Amino acid sequence: MGSLYWHRIALLVCVAVGSLSTQPLDLQKRDNTIQEVVFFALINYNEISPDLYLYKVVKFQSKEIQVMMGAEYLIDAEMVRTQCLKAEYANPNDCPVMITDGQSKTQSCHFVVLVWRDIKVPVQSICKDT
């Protein structure tokens, strides 16, 4: 199914449960679910990014969850370009950081991922060069 389908589902779920939301809660680094959500956001970003190289998370500014009928994960992270080309590698976490002058690149990113009944939907993915 296309990403437009999932974005519509996310929007419907958000509208339906918007009044039931709570304040965002900070998450622990070792929480398994947040690790899965971060990896999902990272893979999604790498798929839509026009860059030929994969990016990976090197540092978190914040990780929060807002509980509704599902969960909305809010992730702020620093990402760097790796030495791995997208066409050759699937897991950016296995790739070394790009250190070549003129090719290294760091981005500050904000991700929002909706998780409902084991379905993950990318709601927002915004990255800016730093």
N, CA, C and O atoms as CSV, one atom per row, in Angstrom:
chain,resi,resn,atom,element,x,y,z
A,1,MET,N,N,0.832,-1.173,0.000
A,1,MET,CA,C,0.000,0.000,0.000
A,1,MET,C,C,0.877,1.238,0.000
A,1,MET,O,O,1.952,1.245,0.601
A,2,GLY,N,N,0.421,2.280,-0.672
A,2,GLY,CA,C,1.205,3.492,-0.794
A,2,GLY,C,C,1.259,4.308,0.477
A,2,GLY,O,O,0.459,4.130,1.395
A,3,SER,N,N,2.228,5.211,0.504
A,3,SER,CA,C,2.393,6.039,1.699
A,3,SER,C,C,1.213,6.990,1.875
A,3,SER,O,O,0.898,7.362,3.006
A,4,LEU,N,N,0.556,7.391,0.798
A,4,LEU,CA,C,-0.617,8.256,0.915
A,4,LEU,C,C,-1.715,7.552,1.711
A,4,LEU,O,O,-2.401,8.186,2.512
A,5,TYR,N,N,-1.882,6.264,1.501
A,5,TYR,CA,C,-2.853,5.470,2.251
A,5,TYR,C,C,-2.560,5.538,3.740
A,5,TYR,O,O,-3.465,5.773,4.541
A,6,TRP,N,N,-1.288,5.333,4.122
A,6,TRP,CA,C,-0.918,5.349,5.546
A,6,TRP,C,C,-1.033,6.737,6.144
A,6,TRP,O,O,-1.391,6.877,7.313
A,7,HIS,N,N,-0.735,7.767,5.362
A,7,HIS,CA,C,-0.890,9.127,5.871
A,7,HIS,C,C,-2.367,9.430,6.139
A,7,HIS,O,O,-2.698,10.109,7.111
A,8,ARG,N,N,-3.247,8.929,5.279
A,8,ARG,CA,C,-4.687,9.136,5.508
A,8,ARG,C,C,-5.152,8.409,6.764
A,8,ARG,O,O,-5.944,8.944,7.539
A,9,ILE,N,N,-4.660,7.190,6.962
A,9,ILE,CA,C,-5.009,6.444,8.181
A,9,ILE,C,C,-4.513,7.209,9.408
A,9,ILE,O,O,-5.238,7.345,10.393
A,10,ALA,N,N,-3.289,7.701,9.347
A,10,ALA,CA,C,-2.719,8.452,10.477
A,10,ALA,C,C,-3.560,9.679,10.781
A,10,ALA,O,O,-3.833,9.975,11.944
A,11,LEU,N,N,-3.968,10.389,9.746
A,11,LEU,CA,C,-4.785,11.578,9.934
A,11,LEU,C,C,-6.129,11.225,10.563
A,11,LEU,O,O,-6.582,11.912,11.479
A,12,LEU,N,N,-6.765,10.172,10.085
A,12,LEU,CA,C,-8.048,9.752,10.651
A,12,LEU,C,C,-7.916,9.352,12.105
A,12,LEU,O,O,-8.757,9.712,12.929
A,13,VAL,N,N,-6.872,8.613,12.430
A,13,VAL,CA,C,-6.651,8.193,13.813
A,13,VAL,C,C,-6.380,9.406,14.689
A,13,VAL,O,O,-6.916,9.500,15.794
A,14,CYS,N,N,-5.558,10.336,14.215
A,14,CYS,CA,C,-5.240,11.537,14.997
A,14,CYS,C,C,-6.491,12.366,15.269
A,14,CYS,O,O,-6.681,12.855,16.382
A,15,VAL,N,N,-7.348,12.527,14.253
A,15,VAL,CA,C,-8.581,13.282,14.430
A,15,VAL,C,C,-9.516,12.574,15.397
A,15,VAL,O,O,-10.148,13.209,16.241
A,16,ALA,N,N,-9.599,11.252,15.268
A,16,ALA,CA,C,-10.521,10.481,16.102
A,16,ALA,C,C,-10.123,10.480,17.568
A,16,ALA,O,O,-10.993,10.480,18.438
A,17,VAL,N,N,-8.834,10.478,17.859
A,17,VAL,CA,C,-8.399,10.369,19.256
A,17,VAL,C,C,-7.722,11.635,19.764
A,17,VAL,O,O,-7.172,11.632,20.865
A,18,GLY,N,N,-7.746,12.700,19.000
A,18,GLY,CA,C,-7.056,13.922,19.388
A,18,GLY,C,C,-7.445,14.434,20.758
A,18,GLY,O,O,-6.596,14.955,21.481
A,19,SER,N,N,-8.705,14.301,21.133
A,19,SER,CA,C,-9.146,14.811,22.421
A,19,SER,C,C,-8.740,13.910,23.577
A,19,SER,O,O,-8.900,14.296,24.735
A,20,LEU,N,N,-8.218,12.716,23.295
A,20,LEU,CA,C,-7.824,11.782,24.340
A,20,LEU,C,C,-6.338,11.831,24.648
A,20,LEU,O,O,-5.865,11.067,25.489
A,21,SER,N,N,-5.591,12.707,23.992
A,21,SER,CA,C,-4.145,12.703,24.150
A,21,SER,C,C,-3.709,13.222,25.517
A,21,SER,O,O,-4.435,13.961,26.184
A,22,THR,N,N,-2.506,12.817,25.914
A,22,THR,CA,C,-1.909,13.253,27.164
A,22,THR,C,C,-0.705,14.121,26.855
A,22,THR,O,O,-0.359,14.312,25.689
A,23,GLN,N,N,-0.065,14.644,27.882
A,23,GLN,CA,C,1.170,15.397,27.699
A,23,GLN,C,C,2.284,14.427,27.283
A,23,GLN,O,O,2.291,13.278,27.727
A,24,PRO,N,N,3.222,14.871,26.439
A,24,PRO,CA,C,4.339,13.995,26.055
A,24,PRO,C,C,5.173,13.587,27.271
A,24,PRO,O,O,5.369,14.376,28.196
A,25,LEU,N,N,5.658,12.345,27.256
A,25,LEU,CA,C,6.491,11.810,28.325
A,25,LEU,C,C,7.869,11.499,27.766
A,25,LEU,O,O,7.978,10.989,26.651
A,26,ASP,N,N,8.928,11.798,28.522
A,26,ASP,CA,C,10.287,11.444,28.104
A,26,ASP,C,C,10.458,9.931,28.118
A,26,ASP,O,O,9.854,9.241,28.939
A,27,LEU,N,N,11.278,9.415,27.210
A,27,LEU,CA,C,11.523,7.981,27.115
A,27,LEU,C,C,12.950,7.644,27.471
A,27,LEU,O,O,13.859,8.452,27.278
A,28,GLN,N,N,13.144,6.444,27.993
A,28,GLN,CA,C,14.480,5.952,28.317
A,28,GLN,C,C,15.181,5.481,27.052
A,28,GLN,O,O,14.531,5.037,26.105
A,29,LYS,N,N,16.514,5.577,27.035
A,29,LYS,CA,C,17.304,5.176,25.868
A,29,LYS,C,C,17.148,3.700,25.524
A,29,LYS,O,O,17.204,3.338,24.349
A,30,ARG,N,N,16.954,2.847,26.516
A,30,ARG,CA,C,16.975,1.406,26.277
A,30,ARG,C,C,15.589,0.801,26.026
A,30,ARG,O,O,15.462,-0.420,25.932
A,31,ASP,N,N,14.582,1.611,25.921
A,31,ASP,CA,C,13.237,1.136,25.641
A,31,ASP,C,C,13.220,0.476,24.260
A,31,ASP,O,O,13.573,1.114,23.269
A,32,ASN,N,N,12.813,-0.796,24.185
A,32,ASN,CA,C,12.828,-1.531,22.911
A,32,ASN,C,C,11.908,-0.918,21.870
A,32,ASN,O,O,12.255,-0.860,20.690
A,33,THR,N,N,10.741,-0.461,22.296
A,33,THR,CA,C,9.793,0.108,21.337
A,33,THR,C,C,10.360,1.372,20.714
A,33,THR,O,O,10.245,1.569,19.505
A,34,ILE,N,N,10.968,2.228,21.519
A,34,ILE,CA,C,11.524,3.462,20.947
A,34,ILE,C,C,12.651,3.137,19.974
A,34,ILE,O,O,12.807,3.826,18.965
A,35,GLN,N,N,13.436,2.106,20.254
A,35,GLN,CA,C,14.496,1.716,19.326
A,35,GLN,C,C,13.901,1.279,17.984
A,35,GLN,O,O,14.436,1.612,16.926
A,36,GLU,N,N,12.798,0.536,18.029
A,36,GLU,CA,C,12.124,0.109,16.795
A,36,GLU,C,C,11.559,1.307,16.043
A,36,GLU,O,O,11.650,1.373,14.818
A,37,VAL,N,N,10.977,2.252,16.771
A,37,VAL,CA,C,10.389,3.441,16.150
A,37,VAL,C,C,11.476,4.314,15.525
A,37,VAL,O,O,11.303,4.826,14.419
A,38,VAL,N,N,12.586,4.484,16.227
A,38,VAL,CA,C,13.701,5.264,15.687
A,38,VAL,C,C,14.229,4.607,14.411
A,38,VAL,O,O,14.480,5.295,13.422
A,39,PHE,N,N,14.398,3.292,14.425
A,39,PHE,CA,C,14.881,2.588,13.239
A,39,PHE,C,C,13.883,2.742,12.084
A,39,PHE,O,O,14.287,2.948,10.940
A,40,PHE,N,N,12.586,2.643,12.382
A,40,PHE,CA,C,11.550,2.836,11.370
A,40,PHE,C,C,11.645,4.238,10.764
A,40,PHE,O,O,11.602,4.388,9.543
A,41,ALA,N,N,11.772,5.267,11.612
A,41,ALA,CA,C,11.879,6.649,11.134
A,41,ALA,C,C,13.136,6.832,10.284
A,41,ALA,O,O,13.110,7.524,9.267
A,42,LEU,N,N,14.225,6.211,10.706
A,42,LEU,CA,C,15.495,6.301,9.980
A,42,LEU,C,C,15.386,5.656,8.600
A,42,LEU,O,O,15.804,6.245,7.603
A,43,ILE,N,N,14.831,4.461,8.542
A,43,ILE,CA,C,14.654,3.767,7.257
A,43,ILE,C,C,13.740,4.580,6.346
A,43,ILE,O,O,14.023,4.735,5.158
A,44,ASN,N,N,12.643,5.098,6.901
A,44,ASN,CA,C,11.715,5.915,6.115
A,44,ASN,C,C,12.425,7.160,5.572
A,44,ASN,O,O,12.270,7.505,4.401
A,45,TYR,N,N,13.197,7.825,6.422
A,45,TYR,CA,C,13.922,9.013,5.968
A,45,TYR,C,C,14.886,8.665,4.833
A,45,TYR,O,O,14.936,9.366,3.822
A,46,ASN,N,N,15.639,7.600,4.999
A,46,ASN,CA,C,16.598,7.206,3.960
A,46,ASN,C,C,15.909,6.853,2.649
A,46,ASN,O,O,16.476,7.071,1.578
A,47,GLU,N,N,14.704,6.314,2.715
A,47,GLU,CA,C,13.965,5.981,1.491
A,47,GLU,C,C,13.530,7.233,0.741
A,47,GLU,O,O,13.559,7.257,-0.490
A,48,ILE,N,N,13.124,8.282,1.473
A,48,ILE,CA,C,12.603,9.484,0.805
A,48,ILE,C,C,13.667,10.538,0.533
A,48,ILE,O,O,13.441,11.457,-0.254
A,49,SER,N,N,14.818,10.415,1.173
A,49,SER,CA,C,15.903,11.382,0.972
A,49,SER,C,C,16.489,11.242,-0.437
A,49,SER,O,O,16.692,10.126,-0.916
A,50,PRO,N,N,16.761,12.372,-1.103
A,50,PRO,CA,C,17.355,12.300,-2.436
A,50,PRO,C,C,18.864,11.990,-2.402
A,50,PRO,O,O,19.465,11.743,-3.447
A,51,ASP,N,N,19.467,12.003,-1.224
A,51,ASP,CA,C,20.905,11.743,-1.096
A,51,ASP,C,C,21.220,10.313,-1.526
A,51,ASP,O,O,20.421,9.405,-1.296
A,52,LEU,N,N,22.369,10.112,-2.143
A,52,LEU,CA,C,22.792,8.781,-2.572
A,52,LEU,C,C,23.284,7.925,-1.412
A,52,LEU,O,O,23.335,6.699,-1.508
A,53,TYR,N,N,23.650,8.592,-0.304
A,53,TYR,CA,C,24.209,7.898,0.856
A,53,TYR,C,C,23.172,7.754,1.968
A,53,TYR,O,O,22.243,8.553,2.088
A,54,LEU,N,N,23.359,6.719,2.771
A,54,LEU,CA,C,22.507,6.499,3.934
A,54,LEU,C,C,22.903,7.443,5.065
A,54,LEU,O,O,24.059,7.852,5.170
A,55,TYR,N,N,21.939,7.779,5.902
A,55,TYR,CA,C,22.173,8.555,7.113
A,55,TYR,C,C,21.900,7.661,8.314
A,55,TYR,O,O,21.140,6.697,8.229
A,56,LYS,N,N,22.539,8.001,9.446
A,56,LYS,CA,C,22.250,7.278,10.676
A,56,LYS,C,C,22.245,8.255,11.849
A,56,LYS,O,O,22.874,9.313,11.803
A,57,VAL,N,N,21.523,7.874,12.895
A,57,VAL,CA,C,21.412,8.699,14.095
A,57,VAL,C,C,22.687,8.536,14.916
A,57,VAL,O,O,23.146,7.419,15.154
A,58,VAL,N,N,23.256,9.669,15.348
A,58,VAL,CA,C,24.443,9.628,16.201
A,58,VAL,C,C,24.180,10.213,17.587
A,58,VAL,O,O,24.951,9.985,18.519
A,59,LYS,N,N,23.080,10.974,17.718
A,59,LYS,CA,C,22.805,11.629,19.000
A,59,LYS,C,C,21.329,12.008,19.068
A,59,LYS,O,O,20.733,12.416,18.071
A,60,PHE,N,N,20.750,11.866,20.255
A,60,PHE,CA,C,19.362,12.267,20.468
A,60,PHE,C,C,19.304,13.561,21.271
A,60,PHE,O,O,20.007,13.713,22.269
A,61,GLN,N,N,18.458,14.495,20.827
A,61,GLN,CA,C,18.178,15.673,21.629
A,61,GLN,C,C,17.014,15.362,22.574
A,61,GLN,O,O,17.020,15.769,23.736
A,62,SER,N,N,16.017,14.635,22.061
A,62,SER,CA,C,14.884,14.229,22.898
A,62,SER,C,C,14.128,13.087,22.238
A,62,SER,O,O,14.124,12.938,21.017
A,63,LYS,N,N,13.489,12.286,23.083
A,63,LYS,CA,C,12.605,11.216,22.629
A,63,LYS,C,C,11.415,11.241,23.583
A,63,LYS,O,O,11.574,11.067,24.792
A,64,GLU,N,N,10.239,11.455,23.038
A,64,GLU,CA,C,9.036,11.537,23.861
A,64,GLU,C,C,7.940,10.688,23.250
A,64,GLU,O,O,7.967,10.350,22.066
A,65,ILE,N,N,6.983,10.356,24.085
A,65,ILE,CA,C,5.795,9.643,23.615
A,65,ILE,C,C,4.570,10.376,24.121
A,65,ILE,O,O,4.522,10.821,25.268
A,66,GLN,N,N,3.593,10.494,23.260
A,66,GLN,CA,C,2.309,11.061,23.632
A,66,GLN,C,C,1.300,9.936,23.479
A,66,GLN,O,O,1.086,9.438,22.374
A,67,VAL,N,N,0.682,9.536,24.576
A,67,VAL,CA,C,-0.201,8.376,24.576
A,67,VAL,C,C,-1.614,8.805,24.231
A,67,VAL,O,O,-2.157,9.758,24.791
A,68,MET,N,N,-2.190,8.072,23.295
A,68,MET,CA,C,-3.579,8.257,22.898
A,68,MET,C,C,-4.155,6.851,22.882
A,68,MET,O,O,-3.779,6.033,23.721
A,69,MET,N,N,-5.043,6.547,21.969
A,69,MET,CA,C,-5.453,5.155,21.799
A,69,MET,C,C,-4.272,4.365,21.247
A,69,MET,O,O,-4.154,3.159,21.466
A,70,GLY,N,N,-3.419,5.055,20.542
A,70,GLY,CA,C,-2.151,4.526,20.082
A,70,GLY,C,C,-1.073,5.360,20.742
A,70,GLY,O,O,-1.275,5.883,21.839
A,71,ALA,N,N,0.056,5.489,20.095
A,71,ALA,CA,C,1.140,6.290,20.644
A,71,ALA,C,C,1.773,7.117,19.538
A,71,ALA,O,O,1.993,6.634,18.427
A,72,GLU,N,N,2.060,8.360,19.860
A,72,GLU,CA,C,2.740,9.252,18.935
A,72,GLU,C,C,4.140,9.497,19.498
A,72,GLU,O,O,4.296,10.062,20.580
A,73,TYR,N,N,5.148,9.066,18.752
A,73,TYR,CA,C,6.535,9.221,19.182
A,73,TYR,C,C,7.112,10.478,18.546
A,73,TYR,O,O,7.014,10.673,17.334
A,74,LEU,N,N,7.710,11.323,19.366
A,74,LEU,CA,C,8.326,12.568,18.926
A,74,LEU,C,C,9.827,12.425,19.159
A,74,LEU,O,O,10.270,12.275,20.297
A,75,ILE,N,N,10.601,12.471,18.088
A,75,ILE,CA,C,12.033,12.197,18.173
A,75,ILE,C,C,12.809,13.347,17.546
A,75,ILE,O,O,12.576,13.705,16.392
A,76,ASP,N,N,13.732,13.921,18.310
A,76,ASP,CA,C,14.655,14.923,17.798
A,76,ASP,C,C,16.042,14.317,17.868
A,76,ASP,O,O,16.488,13.890,18.932
A,77,ALA,N,N,16.722,14.279,16.734
A,77,ALA,CA,C,18.004,13.585,16.679
A,77,ALA,C,C,18.968,14.273,15.724
A,77,ALA,O,O,18.569,15.009,14.822
A,78,GLU,N,N,20.251,14.010,15.953
A,78,GLU,CA,C,21.294,14.448,15.037
A,78,GLU,C,C,21.675,13.256,14.172
A,78,GLU,O,O,21.957,12.169,14.677
A,79,MET,N,N,21.679,13.476,12.863
A,79,MET,CA,C,22.022,12.402,11.935
A,79,MET,C,C,23.218,12.823,11.094
A,79,MET,O,O,23.438,14.006,10.835
A,80,VAL,N,N,23.984,11.817,10.677
A,80,VAL,CA,C,25.140,12.081,9.826
A,80,VAL,C,C,25.100,11.193,8.588
A,80,VAL,O,O,24.521,10.107,8.593
A,81,ARG,N,N,25.734,11.692,7.528
A,81,ARG,CA,C,25.868,10.907,6.303
A,81,ARG,C,C,26.888,9.805,6.565
A,81,ARG,O,O,27.911,10.026,7.214
A,82,THR,N,N,26.593,8.622,6.052
A,82,THR,CA,C,27.525,7.498,6.188
A,82,THR,C,C,28.280,7.288,4.876
A,82,THR,O,O,28.018,7.958,3.877
A,83,GLN,N,N,29.201,6.363,4.901
A,83,GLN,CA,C,29.962,6.017,3.697
A,83,GLN,C,C,29.230,5.004,2.816
A,83,GLN,O,O,29.729,4.633,1.754
A,84,CYS,N,N,28.060,4.559,3.247
A,84,CYS,CA,C,27.313,3.522,2.520
A,84,CYS,C,C,26.338,4.117,1.519
A,84,CYS,O,O,25.542,4.997,1.849
A,85,LEU,N,N,26.412,3.629,0.310
A,85,LEU,CA,C,25.447,4.023,-0.708
A,85,LEU,C,C,24.129,3.287,-0.471
A,85,LEU,O,O,24.124,2.117,-0.088
A,86,LYS,N,N,23.020,3.977,-0.700
A,86,LYS,CA,C,21.697,3.377,-0.497
A,86,LYS,C,C,21.519,2.088,-1.292
A,86,LYS,O,O,20.946,1.115,-0.800
A,87,ALA,N,N,22.010,2.095,-2.508
A,87,ALA,CA,C,21.810,0.948,-3.390
A,87,ALA,C,C,22.556,-0.301,-2.928
A,87,ALA,O,O,22.252,-1.404,-3.382
A,88,GLU,N,N,23.528,-0.138,-2.030
A,88,GLU,CA,C,24.367,-1.268,-1.634
A,88,GLU,C,C,24.116,-1.788,-0.223
A,88,GLU,O,O,24.512,-2.910,0.094
A,89,TYR,N,N,23.469,-1.000,0.626
A,89,TYR,CA,C,23.292,-1.384,2.027
A,89,TYR,C,C,21.861,-1.147,2.478
A,89,TYR,O,O,21.178,-0.255,1.975
A,90,ALA,N,N,21.412,-1.960,3.438
A,90,ALA,CA,C,20.059,-1.816,3.952
A,90,ALA,C,C,20.026,-1.216,5.354
A,90,ALA,O,O,19.097,-0.481,5.690
A,91,ASN,N,N,21.032,-1.522,6.177
A,91,ASN,CA,C,21.023,-1.065,7.556
A,91,ASN,C,C,22.081,0.014,7.771
A,91,ASN,O,O,23.276,-0.282,7.804
A,92,PRO,N,N,21.645,1.266,7.916
A,92,PRO,CA,C,22.611,2.356,8.083
A,92,PRO,C,C,23.405,2.264,9.380
A,92,PRO,O,O,24.492,2.834,9.475
A,93,ASN,N,N,22.889,1.563,10.371
A,93,ASN,CA,C,23.598,1.440,11.640
A,93,ASN,C,C,24.900,0.654,11.506
A,93,ASN,O,O,25.771,0.752,12.371
A,94,ASP,N,N,25.042,-0.123,10.435
A,94,ASP,CA,C,26.259,-0.894,10.192
A,94,ASP,C,C,27.310,-0.108,9.403
A,94,ASP,O,O,28.400,-0.615,9.137
A,95,CYS,N,N,26.982,1.117,9.035
A,95,CYS,CA,C,27.847,1.895,8.157
A,95,CYS,C,C,28.722,2.883,8.928
A,95,CYS,O,O,28.273,3.498,9.895
A,96,PRO,N,N,29.987,3.030,8.487
A,96,PRO,CA,C,30.848,4.038,9.115
A,96,PRO,C,C,30.440,5.449,8.681
A,96,PRO,O,O,29.891,5.651,7.599
A,97,VAL,N,N,30.722,6.409,9.548
A,97,VAL,CA,C,30.401,7.809,9.283
A,97,VAL,C,C,31.309,8.347,8.173
A,97,VAL,O,O,32.496,8.024,8.115
A,98,MET,N,N,30.732,9.169,7.297
A,98,MET,CA,C,31.484,9.810,6.217
A,98,MET,C,C,32.413,10.861,6.835
A,98,MET,O,O,31.956,11.758,7.542
A,99,ILE,N,N,33.711,10.745,6.565
A,99,ILE,CA,C,34.663,11.706,7.122
A,99,ILE,C,C,35.438,12.457,6.042
A,99,ILE,O,O,36.301,13.276,6.358
A,100,THR,N,N,35.144,12.190,4.793
A,100,THR,CA,C,35.823,12.839,3.675
A,100,THR,C,C,35.451,14.315,3.628
A,100,THR,O,O,34.272,14.666,3.670
A,101,ASP,N,N,36.476,15.188,3.540
A,101,ASP,CA,C,36.211,16.630,3.446
A,101,ASP,C,C,35.276,16.927,2.277
A,101,ASP,O,O,35.436,16.388,1.182
A,102,GLY,N,N,34.317,17.777,2.528
A,102,GLY,CA,C,33.371,18.173,1.490
A,102,GLY,C,C,32.217,17.204,1.316
A,102,GLY,O,O,31.226,17.554,0.677
A,103,GLN,N,N,32.309,15.997,1.862
A,103,GLN,CA,C,31.218,15.027,1.734
A,103,GLN,C,C,30.542,14.717,3.063
A,103,GLN,O,O,29.424,14.204,3.081
A,104,SER,N,N,31.205,15.022,4.176
A,104,SER,CA,C,30.560,14.768,5.468
A,104,SER,C,C,29.407,15.757,5.628
A,104,SER,O,O,29.484,16.899,5.174
A,105,LYS,N,N,28.346,15.304,6.274
A,105,LYS,CA,C,27.155,16.130,6.400
A,105,LYS,C,C,26.419,15.741,7.678
A,105,LYS,O,O,26.237,14.558,7.966
A,106,THR,N,N,26.000,16.748,8.438
A,106,THR,CA,C,25.243,16.527,9.668
A,106,THR,C,C,23.896,17.228,9.543
A,106,THR,O,O,23.810,18.336,9.013
A,107,GLN,N,N,22.847,16.574,10.034
A,107,GLN,CA,C,21.507,17.151,9.991
A,107,GLN,C,C,20.849,17.052,11.356
A,107,GLN,O,O,21.050,16.090,12.097
A,108,SER,N,N,20.065,18.060,11.668
A,108,SER,CA,C,19.225,18.041,12.862
A,108,SER,C,C,17.819,17.672,12.391
A,108,SER,O,O,17.249,18.340,11.528
A,109,CYS,N,N,17.264,16.597,12.967
A,109,CYS,CA,C,15.998,16.058,12.454
A,109,CYS,C,C,14.923,15.972,13.532
A,109,CYS,O,O,15.205,15.771,14.713
A,110,HIS,N,N,13.693,16.129,13.084
A,110,HIS,CA,C,12.524,15.954,13.932
A,110,HIS,C,C,11.621,14.925,13.245
A,110,HIS,O,O,11.224,15.105,12.094
A,111,PHE,N,N,11.305,13.848,13.967
A,111,PHE,CA,C,10.438,12.799,13.436
A,111,PHE,C,C,9.220,12.642,14.335
A,111,PHE,O,O,9.314,12.744,15.558
A,112,VAL,N,N,8.088,12.394,13.714
A,112,VAL,CA,C,6.872,12.019,14.441
A,112,VAL,C,C,6.385,10.726,13.809
A,112,VAL,O,O,6.165,10.653,12.600
A,113,VAL,N,N,6.220,9.699,14.649
A,113,VAL,CA,C,5.765,8.389,14.171
A,113,VAL,C,C,4.567,7.973,15.016
A,113,VAL,O,O,4.634,7.974,16.246
A,114,LEU,N,N,3.487,7.623,14.358
A,114,LEU,CA,C,2.291,7.132,15.027
A,114,LEU,C,C,2.342,5.611,15.052
A,114,LEU,O,O,2.551,4.972,14.020
A,115,VAL,N,N,2.152,5.036,16.230
A,115,VAL,CA,C,2.131,3.577,16.381
A,115,VAL,C,C,0.779,3.193,16.950
A,115,VAL,O,O,0.376,3.666,18.013
A,116,TRP,N,N,0.090,2.330,16.229
A,116,TRP,CA,C,-1.225,1.876,16.662
A,116,TRP,C,C,-1.381,0.421,16.264
A,116,TRP,O,O,-1.351,0.084,15.081
A,117,ARG,N,N,-1.547,-0.437,17.258
A,117,ARG,CA,C,-1.714,-1.882,17.026
A,117,ARG,C,C,-0.626,-2.454,16.119
A,117,ARG,O,O,-0.932,-3.107,15.121
A,118,ASP,N,N,0.606,-2.219,16.450
A,118,ASP,CA,C,1.775,-2.715,15.715
A,118,ASP,C,C,1.927,-2.144,14.308
A,118,ASP,O,O,2.723,-2.649,13.516
A,119,ILE,N,N,1.175,-1.104,13.996
A,119,ILE,CA,C,1.328,-0.426,12.710
A,119,ILE,C,C,2.055,0.883,12.970
A,119,ILE,O,O,1.636,1.669,13.820
A,120,LYS,N,N,3.142,1.121,12.245
A,120,LYS,CA,C,3.911,2.358,12.376
A,120,LYS,C,C,3.647,3.222,11.145
A,120,LYS,O,O,3.735,2.749,10.011
A,121,VAL,N,N,3.323,4.492,11.382
A,121,VAL,CA,C,3.023,5.408,10.297
A,121,VAL,C,C,3.903,6.655,10.459
A,121,VAL,O,O,3.852,7.315,11.497
A,122,PRO,N,N,4.705,6.979,9.445
A,122,PRO,CA,C,5.499,8.210,9.522
A,122,PRO,C,C,4.596,9.424,9.315
A,122,PRO,O,O,3.999,9.580,8.250
A,123,VAL,N,N,4.496,10.273,10.318
A,123,VAL,CA,C,3.625,11.435,10.240
A,123,VAL,C,C,4.427,12.661,9.806
A,123,VAL,O,O,3.949,13.483,9.024
A,124,GLN,N,N,5.656,12.774,10.326
A,124,GLN,CA,C,6.477,13.951,9.993
A,124,GLN,C,C,7.949,13.553,9.996
A,124,GLN,O,O,8.389,12.763,10.831
A,125,SER,N,N,8.695,14.106,9.057
A,125,SER,CA,C,10.134,13.868,8.934
A,125,SER,C,C,10.759,15.142,8.394
A,125,SER,O,O,10.698,15.416,7.196
A,126,ILE,N,N,11.363,15.921,9.290
A,126,ILE,CA,C,11.946,17.195,8.898
A,126,ILE,C,C,13.412,17.220,9.320
A,126,ILE,O,O,13.728,17.032,10.494
A,127,CYS,N,N,14.301,17.452,8.361
A,127,CYS,CA,C,15.729,17.517,8.655
A,127,CYS,C,C,16.308,18.784,8.038
A,127,CYS,O,O,15.948,19.189,6.933
A,128,LYS,N,N,17.224,19.400,8.798
A,128,LYS,CA,C,17.905,20.604,8.326
A,128,LYS,C,C,19.405,20.414,8.489
A,128,LYS,O,O,19.865,19.875,9.496
A,129,ASP,N,N,20.164,20.858,7.496
A,129,ASP,CA,C,21.627,20.796,7.593
A,129,ASP,C,C,22.098,21.669,8.754
A,129,ASP,O,O,21.563,22.751,8.995
A,130,THR,N,N,23.115,21.173,9.472
A,130,THR,CA,C,23.663,21.975,10.569
A,130,THR,C,C,25.074,22.404,10.257
A,130,THR,O,O,25.704,23.090,11.062
